[in-house]
Amino acid sequence: MSARAPMFALPPQWLRGVAVFIAVGAGIYLGAIVWSGAGDSLSAVGSLGLSTVVPGVAVASAAYLVRFARWHWTLRLLGHRLQPAFMLRVYLAGLALTSSPGKLGEAVRSVLLLSRGVRISASFAAFLIDRGSDALGVALLGALAAWAAGRRDAVLEVAFAGLFMITALAAIGLRRGFMDRRLSSLMQLSAWAGRLTAPLPTWAALWTPLRVVAFSLFAFVAYGIQALVFTFYVHELGGGASAAECVGIFAVALLVGAASMVPGGLGATEAALVYQLHQSGMALPAAVAAAIALRLSTLWFAILLGVGALLTFAGRPKGEV
């Protein structure tokens, strides 16, 4: 019987850093709510009640299982067939730092997978696939929602097509060796540049048209689930926007938050949600309440799940998982 790989234990200073990072983000978020004078909005959030919020959180959290399935499948394509329970724990641990710019903090999964023989180039390639297909899936979600609402959103359509073409051409160039010389030059420039570019060939090997469609459909389903929860909150708070309009508002707000490069899109995503809801005729306090309820049910609950999973890798002696 083969021995299991030793469990990786996170250094205490890492956990302190994570705690400080999350506390600062939460403090800024709460401070912004107070500064905005959103007393009426907080009352509106409270009016949703546990009978509304608890099911909303439960349904929204199903999105993480969909995204985990994509990530797990990506690593299996790269030849890493680890226990699903362990992989789920690693995936959830990455959510603790999902509020980092571009969700880059989720790459902590690469550290946790090292003890299982997963190279950084492979795990970070999976991270790149996650981020790229998330953007494609959300853009497609918004474009189809606009079409369902009886209009077209040229910006989202162009964003989807442009991102698809640019990444496809980059992947083709890497697979055919067109960029080998440039990558070699970067690697010679510095060790850091070499480490940053190392995952690109692995990413390019998987970023083929059919797989890109599959990866993006995972994102489409995952964020579509959360968009429906947002629609539920909007309607519970008296908003008159249709389901298709709410899904479109959700998609645009996520892309605005991602483009802002603010950690977790904090502030930018909420502002985009509130502005669009208010433009649709929803009262401002109710619009703010819908944005807060959504973010508590998605971003902040994801961070809570992530912290819980991350703690399972800390403070325990090395041994069997």
Order of alpha helices (4+ residues) and beta strands (2+ residues): alpha-alpha-alpha-alpha-alpha-alpha-alpha-alpha-alpha-alpha-alpha-alpha-alpha-alpha-alpha
